[in-house]
Amino acid sequence: MTGPRRLAVPTRATVWAEADGCPLTVDGLAVDAVRESWLIEDRWWTERPLRRRYWELVTTCGRNLVVFHDLTGGRWWRQR
């Protein structure tokens, strides 16, 4: 028997963003609208704190996306 399986594992994303961090393109798809943005700060008391800025987006082709910018590591990720 194996252990629990992680669902919705994030994948790396290529994001072009404005100076304030708002995404303009995600993996080559142009962003039409931002539905919501929120900040997660957790585990600040550990050696591996979590700081992420999430963006719920709509692309010009109508696709809904959720991406986050890892503020500790600097990389962008796409959440499924």
Helices and strands as residue ranges (DSSP letters): E 11-12, E 15-17, E 23-26, E 29-42, E 50-59, E 64-70, E 76-79
